[in-house]
């Protein structure tokens, strides 16, 4: 379903607008990946962003009033608002509600599959699964009973998606509205899963907010694991039961996360790292490290501290 610029402006009651172009919206941009024919929100005023804004074309731009007198008003739609991030959430929520009206879900052998899904003929789908809009599943993959594959998920070849997991559901992200109430930010980036990946039972892999959450080839994720939005899980990594990886983390290849590991949002775990059972990782970790404890520290540092503590206690 196509939604016009005028329909958006009227429905969301945008009053302070400058319309210099009429175009079809084809996606979402970020400040790190700006594209024409998209929606872009700029939450804070930064002088260095002016040139970027002026380079855009056919873009629906939500921005603060501070930009009003310093941009060149090219072939775009400019919407001046108090809170661009909140208005972006409102706008995407509106577009999704319109698009979902046209989605078609069909019952197939005891599962429910969107007509827009692209599924290789060799894929095995057990009864009770759900496969949503714009999902792609590669050859040889197995989708087990109760698995929920939400919109905009791409699954590679020879994967196993186990019982009752959820892939591509919304991450936990909110913005305050003008009354201070929490308003959910739609997560539309989807998930990209590589080849030969396993996702355990009752595990969640959340959709990216704008860019996708990524699980690379040969990653193995156990039961009862939570992978938050925008995570990049490296090739051949292993995540064991009840681990939690917070949003926008990067986990290097060949890394092992032991049971009940917790990773704070936005940090990077290097390659060939082992995180011990129950560890709470609060800062980035270099390659080839073994981390233990809460908060997590290098294993050799933990052993050194234990030796010093024991010596002090024995001398007391």
BELRACOR-V367176 format. One line per field, one symbol per residue. ss: DSSP state (~ for helix, > for strand, _ for the rest). A space follows every 10 residues. Layout:
ss: ???
This chain:
ss: ____~~~~~~ ~_____>>>_ ______>>_> __>____>>> >>____~~~~ ~~~~~____> >>>_~~~___ ______>>>> ___~~~~~~~ ~~~~~~~~~~ ____>>>>__ >>>>___>>_ ___>>____> >____>>___ _>>____>>_ __>>>____> >____>>___ ___>>>____ _>>>_____> >>>____>>_ ___>>__>__ __>>>____> >____>>___ _>>____>>_ ___>>____> >____>>___ _>>____>>_ ___>>____> >___>____> >>_>__>>~~ ~~~~~~~~~~ ~~~~~_
